[in-house]
Amino acid sequence: MLTLAQTFAFLIAAVLLTLSPGPDNLMVLSMGMSRGRRQGIAFGLGCALGCLSHTVLAVIGVSALVAASPVAFTALKWAGGLYLLWLGVQALRSSGAARVQSGGPASEQPLLKLFAKGMVANAINPKVVLFFLSFLPQFVVPAQGPVALQLGLLGLLFTAQAAVLFGLLGYFAGSIGAWMNRTPGAGRWLDRIAGLVFVGLGLRLITSR
């Protein structure tokens, strides 16, 4: 099972990373601004639940590595740490010039269809698969119990917080999108925070024994 400290640290990192400007949250904001709150919320919830497919892949893949060889699991964590370091450097170097496009009038689409679009858009993104394989294992402590259970719980926590934040982004899309477009430095500072989180996670792994 997850400890309180383990859960708290994971949630802080997950929330900061979810809020940093990226394809998913910018699409949610754009959808909410162009089509309305309900549509933005539906699309955002779909994006969030798409994380469950990546959780399943992480549980299967990482658990297989642990069963095969503890050395292989350590190698995965090292590779994941280097990948997170690279992501952090990219975020720190980013200009942060993300803008939210409101688009023009759009034809009405069923909420279920928008939900499915959001889920598919997230589920088929190979970068998100790689991110989950790198991010989740950093918070796993094999001595605390089954690795598969810890990975599954972490994936569910990430999905839950993403659903809440994406739902709020969809609901307040107009105000948040206008603020981001009006405040170019906001995206830059959010990128900087996410970059520091990535770098911190990567360095923690590389320097730990």
C-alpha positions in Angstrom: 0.0 0.0 0.0 1.0 3.6 -0.4 2.2 5.6 2.6 0.8 9.1 3.3 4.2 10.7 2.5 4.4 8.7 -0.7 0.9 9.8 -1.7 1.4 13.4 -0.8 4.6 13.7 -2.8 3.1 12.0 -5.8 0.0 14.2 -5.8 2.1 17.4 -5.6 4.2 16.4 -8.6 1.1 15.2 -10.5 -0.9 18.4 -10.0 2.0 20.6 -11.0 2.7 18.5 -14.1 -1.0 18.4 -15.1 -1.3 22.2 -14.8 1.8 23.0 -16.9 0.9 24.0 -20.4 0.7 21.0 -22.7 -1.4 19.6 -25.5 -4.1 18.0 -23.3 -4.9 21.0 -21.1 -4.6 23.5 -24.0 -7.1 21.4 -26.0 -9.5 21.3 -23.0 -9.3 25.1 -22.7 -9.8 25.6 -26.5 -12.7 23.2 -26.5 -14.4 25.0 -23.5 -13.8 28.4 -25.1 -15.1 27.5 -28.5 -18.0 25.1 -27.7 -19.0 25.8 -24.1 -18.5 24.6 -20.6 -20.3 21.2 -20.8 -18.3 20.4 -24.0 -15.0 21.4 -22.4 -15.7 19.3 -19.3 -16.7 16.3 -21.4 -13.5 16.5 -23.5 -11.4 17.0 -20.4 -12.8 14.1 -18.5 -12.1 11.9 -21.6 -8.5 13.1 -21.6 -8.2 12.3 -17.9 -9.7 8.8 -18.2 -7.4 8.0 -21.1 -4.6 7.8 -18.5 -6.1 4.5 -17.3 -4.8 2.8 -20.5 -1.3 4.0 -19.7 -1.6 2.9 -16.2 -2.5 -0.7 -17.3 0.5 -0.7 -19.7 2.8 0.5 -16.9 1.5 -2.1 -14.4 2.0 -4.9 -16.9 5.4 -3.7 -18.2 7.0 -2.7 -14.9 5.6 -5.7 -13.0 7.1 -8.0 -15.7 10.5 -6.4 -15.3 10.4 -6.7 -11.5 9.5 -10.4 -11.8 12.2 -11.0 -14.4 15.1 -9.1 -12.7 15.5 -6.5 -10.0 18.4 -5.2 -12.1 16.1 -4.6 -15.0 13.8 -2.6 -12.8 16.7 -0.5 -11.6 17.7 0.0 -15.3 14.2 1.2 -16.1 14.2 3.7 -13.2 17.6 5.0 -14.3 16.4 5.3 -17.9 13.2 7.0 -16.6 15.2 9.4 -14.5 17.3 10.5 -17.5 14.1 10.9 -19.6 12.6 13.1 -16.9 15.8 15.1 -16.7 15.6 15.7 -20.4 11.9 16.7 -20.1 12.8 19.1 -17.3 15.6 20.8 -19.3 13.2 21.2 -22.3 10.6 22.8 -20.0 13.1 25.1 -18.4 14.3 26.3 -21.8 10.8 26.7 -23.1 9.7 30.2 -24.1 6.3 29.5 -22.4 4.5 31.3 -25.3 1.5 28.9 -25.2 -1.7 30.6 -26.4 -5.2 29.2 -26.2 -7.2 29.4 -29.5 -10.9 29.9 -29.0 -11.8 29.0 -32.5 -15.0 30.0 -34.3 -18.5 28.8 -34.0 -18.5 25.0 -34.0 -21.2 22.5 -34.8 -22.8 20.9 -31.7 -21.5 17.4 -30.9 -22.9 14.9 -28.4 -21.1 15.1 -25.1 -20.4 11.3 -25.2 -18.6 11.8 -28.6 -16.5 14.6 -27.2 -15.7 12.4 -24.2 -14.6 9.6 -26.4 -12.5 11.9 -28.6 -10.6 13.1 -25.5 -10.0 9.6 -24.2 -8.7 8.4 -27.6 -6.5 11.5 -28.1 -4.8 10.7 -24.8 -4.7 6.9 -25.0 -3.0 6.8 -28.4 -0.3 9.4 -27.6 3.0 7.5 -27.4 4.6 10.3 -25.5 2.1 9.8 -22.6 2.9 6.1 -22.6 6.6 6.8 -22.2 5.9 9.4 -19.6 3.9 7.0 -17.4 6.6 4.3 -17.7 9.1 6.9 -16.5 7.1 8.8 -13.9 5.1 6.2 -11.9 8.0 3.9 -11.0 9.8 6.9 -9.3 7.2 6.7 -6.5 7.2 2.9 -6.1 8.9 1.4 -3.1 9.2 -2.4 -3.6 9.7 -3.1 0.1 6.3 -1.7 0.9 4.3 -4.3 -1.0 3.4 -5.5 -4.5 4.7 -3.3 -7.2 1.7 -3.8 -9.4 -0.7 -2.7 -6.7 1.4 0.5 -6.0 1.5 1.3 -9.7 -2.2 0.8 -10.1 -3.0 3.0 -7.1 -0.6 5.7 -8.4 -2.2 5.6 -11.8 -5.7 5.9 -10.3 -4.5 8.9 -8.2 -3.1 10.6 -11.3 -6.3 10.0 -13.3 -8.5 11.3 -10.4 -6.5 14.5 -10.0 -6.4 15.0 -13.8 -10.2 14.5 -14.0 -10.7 17.2 -11.3 -8.3 19.7 -12.9 -9.4 19.1 -16.5 -13.0 19.4 -15.4 -12.3 22.7 -13.8 -10.3 23.9 -16.8 -13.3 23.0 -19.0 -15.7 24.8 -16.7 -13.6 28.0 -16.4 -12.1 27.8 -19.9 -13.1 31.3 -21.0 -11.6 33.0 -18.0 -8.5 30.9 -17.8 -7.9 31.0 -21.5 -8.3 34.8 -21.6 -5.9 35.1 -18.7 -3.2 33.0 -20.3 -3.5 34.9 -23.5 -3.3 38.2 -21.7 -0.4 37.1 -19.4 2.3 35.6 -21.6 4.6 35.1 -18.6 2.1 32.7 -17.0 2.9 29.8 -19.3 6.6 30.4 -18.9 6.4 30.2 -15.1 4.2 27.1 -15.2 6.8 25.5 -17.5 9.6 26.5 -15.1 7.8 24.9 -12.2 7.1 21.7 -14.1 10.8 21.7 -15.3 12.1 21.9 -11.8 9.8 19.0 -10.8 11.1 16.9 -13.6 14.7 17.7 -12.9 14.2 17.0 -9.2 12.7 13.6 -9.8 15.4 12.7 -12.2 18.2 13.8 -9.9 16.7 12.0 -6.9 16.8 8.8 -8.8 20.3 9.2 -10.3 21.9 10.2 -7.0 20.0 7.7 -4.8 21.2 4.2 -4.0 
